[in-house]
Amino acid sequence: MPGHLAVVNAGGWGTALSVLLANSGHSVRLWCRRPELADEIAQCRENRVYLPGVAVSASVHTTTSMAEALVGASAIILVPISRATRDTARLVARYVAPGTPVLHATKGLEFPSLSRLSEVIANELGLDASRVAALSGPTHAEEVGRGMPSAAVVGCSDASVAALFQELLHGPTFRVYTSSDVIGVELCGALKNVIALATGASDGLGYGDNTRWVAIRALSPVWPVWAMSSPRAPASTAATDGPASRSAAVARRTKLCAARPG
């Protein structure tokens, strides 16, 4: 693809995606909020704050200038924390050229509006929501950055946008699927955390599989939320394909926290 790819926000996930793209031969400009972080990544070729131990290719250029990151970009990937999504989209808006494909890789919903993040971004960028794609899946940043086999899905109503980001992100160790069910993709990414936190806490407190199931069963009303909100989600598969099936990553981390109280 001609031109560079812009990744906005140099947290762990944004850095991992930059590494993934650079290792596939793309030129990447990674926007950093703090100048000291941009300098450290540029000099040490490592994000020691958010993604220690993962080498950052020289093809990743760090910058604190939103204009430098975005102007001329062939595609844009936004990776803010969920509560900063609207503010980040506002900063980005003036530099996004018409027709530039946009993907966000953030799990969650806006609070208190409970809007999906693709809706928030489309609103701030003045785009049709069908043109904003969402990346989701069981993906630990450090594992993706180190090249461990992983998979994710790009959800977008516009099949051409989904296919473009699938091609950009797909590689030997990162398999990318596409889905037109962007609502399901985003809600599963957000709602699975509720289940994962409960089951992870249960594991961390030393309880077994029986208690884990009680926690999952108690939170079963989460599944119909996904099924009813997404017109392409068959209700009969909500329990197996919905949020509960994507909870392992957060559950594992919650287990570690619960096991170390204080």
Steps between C-alpha positions, in 0.01 A plus 500: 500500500646842407555749778539424866265354759409711803451346844364741760603432859817326614360284778577131505242406238576792270870416516435129435291581194774735376754219540268257320453737207868594477605135505274447198691764307287808562625846592329603826467832679413450865351799680609533862331728750818564699826624341715296740329178390545586133870568559551179698341281233699675227831465684462160668269338242287375786196628688631426848199658668214314331656212303836406653708234333351545154731639231356790300608502136679799351205519260294640789548876521381659823362851517301727730365696204155386396548671165825313434337171595184540295557722197554279198410180685354221286308362799452595864478278807375660821596327826402730788366377831122490478435802719732713283354391166287808436774745597750314284262496204456875535877551485522275196203642307666803338778286349297214353475529124167406338484133415779392734416160654468510880521212746480507878651229719349593836264281703225666700207739478486874555377597845240621584350501149574125450565577133715255310843641428462480123194723540696747712785514249269533200318783674815697577659438159182578308496155340228252428524239779513225239846627398658457845633151572558335839773250592432255782605160624691312772823690444757578768722782375823340620423172322413670173812717529717193550350324200309231687218351289185707550174579324251786493200621304442825314135601517366750248176548310703595193658179372769688306623677815503174696693327221757781485583477870498121483767519232706755694497311830504140383838330528681174576416517871189720499188368332226752427138416430234742379139548605223731387357479853686797646243531780567145612876544474500813716250380759675166545829682551344719768265258676742210530700706750210492746499120497879477496540719808253287696652164401855627542424623851343165582811314381731738683316441826569129465154380395451229239307430185165478682530855629620621162185362344285667768662833411443444128139392560433803720617724218306317230275805435805650326464258209150606388622863499745403226252280316218756505722794410661332201257413221745243359554312827285185527365476854563126511877554479529790741638284781773344288593774255429801718681681781550193721713330238742795485571540870816295552754781458347738753411214735864394515618846598220548753593164656854625555377821662253318725773262610712795614265712714628839609 
